[in-house]
């Protein structure tokens, strides 16, 4: 018979009272330890008795004790359930001091602490979330069903470590066409999102305690967290309206992590002058560059500047991309375009950490790209995002121009604006939380705040009309 509890019980006592005590004490311990979660329905007493070879009265007596002590809640005409207890046992003794906990001191640093989750409206100014209403759901469902049928005939073996060949080929063709990234399928490694890519590169390139890694400041927190976790010595480098201040890079830096197409979070584009200087720095100092092109598909200005990988002639650039912004974050698919000298080691590392990612979603994505649906979706979304971006720019100019100044940006799904008078920053940030929920202070992205105060607004999941209305209310509140 199937077990009635998700753990083994030791009921070797034979007298009636001993069995009641043994069953009661072991169930009580499981509730305190969390092995029986709050709300878990206790199995019927007849089933427990039959499975464990006990008298039903023994089980009833043990249940009654748990109910009397408050560990279990009885329910009318339904199974009793485990109660919610504020005093559950902790996995670490309460008396343990902070310095005694077996934690890497790295994670005590404030700039690596995750932001507490906030409740946000469905349609808001949150960064990093694309629109889902206009996604071709029917196409994705059809491809998913087709790939599932095909996969069921192919067996259930482990997929290739670097990703399905058809997906690697599709990605290589896609980035070559959209970003002029020179690569073949052999250069592409499929990852579980961009964060997984950063983790792999950090493990591959960092010598713990020695390697210095330059990161944008302010910059994407998860990038620096991946390198810090690998033991890198982080070197924050400031950014301005031309992107990363290349002239501020220390000469002993060996890795530079950069978002040249659309700086996170300011939105600035790394100028051609600085792209050239950065590649010269890498060549001269023997450094490598991690190019994060996280939402480069959507552009609203003239011709995009060439990617660093396109300009690279020395094999010093690792190009990282993701489908979280062009498609949807839950897909969890990203990729690395790696120099030839690093491919084999990167594959070996991938095998050790996440050697066989989900093959079905890879097959669906490969078909989605190969059949032109990704390109069509990007073309479809381009004018929609452009309208929202313009509504944001118009609102910042017409409603909030006295307080906010947009930072020049020509790509991506978010736009940043500086606060003109730093003395008003606390008031403006408070109003922003009220009227533009999801907008983020630039300080959230930095290692060494405070910075010149600024706000970053996402427009991926909010309509142009809602943007205009929210900024009008924001401006009215500021004027009132």
Secondary structure, DSSP 8 states (H G I E B T S, - for coil): ---SSSS-------SHHHHHHHHHHHHHHHHHHTSS-TT-B---HHHHHHHHT--HHHHHHHHHHHHHTTSEEEETTEEEEE---TT---SS-TT--GGGS---GGGGSGGGS--------SSS--TT---STTS-HHHHHHHHHHHHHHHHHH------TT--HHHHHHHHHHHHHHH-----GGGEEEESSHHHHHHHHHHHH--TTT-EEEEEES--HHHHHHHHHTT-EEEEEEEETTEE-GGG--TT--EEEE--SS-TTT-----HHHHHHHHHHHHHHT-EEEEE-TTTT-B-SSS----HHHH-SSS-EEEEEESTTTT-GGG--EEEE--GGGHHHHHHHHHHHH-S--HHHHHHHHHHHHTTHHHHHHHHHHHHHHHHHHHHHHHHHHTTTTTEEE----BSSEEEEEES-GGGHHHHHHHHHHHSTT-EEGGGG-SS---S-EEEEE-SSS-HHHHHHHHHHHHHHHH-
